[in-house]
Amino acid sequence: KQEVTQIPAALSVPEGENLVLNCSFTDSAIYNLQWFRQDPGKGLTSLLLIQSSQREQTSGRLNASLDKSSGRSTLYIAASQPGDSATYLCAVRGSGSNYKLTFGKGTLLTVNP
Amino acid sequence: EAQVTQNPRYLITVTGKKLTVTCSQNMNHEYMSWYRQDPGLGLRQIYYSMNVEVTDKGDVPEGYKVSRKEKRNFPLILESPSPNQTSLYFCASSFRVDRGRGTEAFFGQGTRLTVV
């Protein structure tokens, strides 16, 4: 059974700092990994999708890497802003017949002005 | 605009009163699924559908039903809601992995359900 762990559970940083969020998964047989952002009580906004054959993806100040063999992904946020404050979720899509997304419990990020 | 639309966004109901949460997508996705999100437990899959008339149980299907009569719609039915089904519910859609197309998952805005 796939398990996804996100570390740290919460992170508080001053504005302008670069930061890294970590995601690890137990079963390396995945199709892809997706990072989401969730604001309190709101829906999930897709940030980056990395296919299993890729090593990284970039969008603006965000960069996500994937090391499938070691079961790890990182989300790098450059020059953080207060508007980046949210919960960041990592999800892996399995290769079983279900193709379901298995989520980590998220990292709550607070960027202080 | 590509989107997944859920309704209602908020719902308060009483124990045992049947309800339906609708989900519709406009991206011609084959794969649709329902998740619930609870504090400390994260997001867990309830049901999924690979295509029209093809549905199956996820990790926490007890107390829920679904149907997939049209490709774009995937309603979640609670025939006799109980307080332990109070949660935040999300519908998601994507292309099927085995179709060889992009499999980015798109989520609806969520339905906050309270059962009293």
Chai-1 contact restraints between the chains, C-beta under 6 A:
chainA,res_idxA,chainB,res_idxB,connection_type,confidence,min_distance_angstrom,max_distance_angstrom,comment,restraint_id
A,Y31,B,V97,contact,1.0,0.0,6.0,A-B,restraint_1
A,N32,B,T103,contact,1.0,0.0,6.0,A-B,restraint_2
A,G43,B,F107,contact,1.0,0.0,6.0,A-B,restraint_3
A,G43,B,Q109,contact,1.0,0.0,6.0,A-B,restraint_4
A,G43,B,G110,contact,1.0,0.0,6.0,A-B,restraint_5
A,L44,B,F107,contact,1.0,0.0,6.0,A-B,restraint_6
A,L49,B,E104,contact,1.0,0.0,6.0,A-B,restraint_7
A,Y99,B,V97,contact,1.0,0.0,6.0,A-B,restraint_8
A,K100,B,Q45,contact,1.0,0.0,6.0,A-B,restraint_9
A,L101,B,A105,contact,1.0,0.0,6.0,A-B,restraint_10
A,F103,B,G42,contact,1.0,0.0,6.0,A-B,restraint_11
A,F103,B,L43,contact,1.0,0.0,6.0,A-B,restraint_12
A,K105,B,G42,contact,1.0,0.0,6.0,A-B,restraint_13
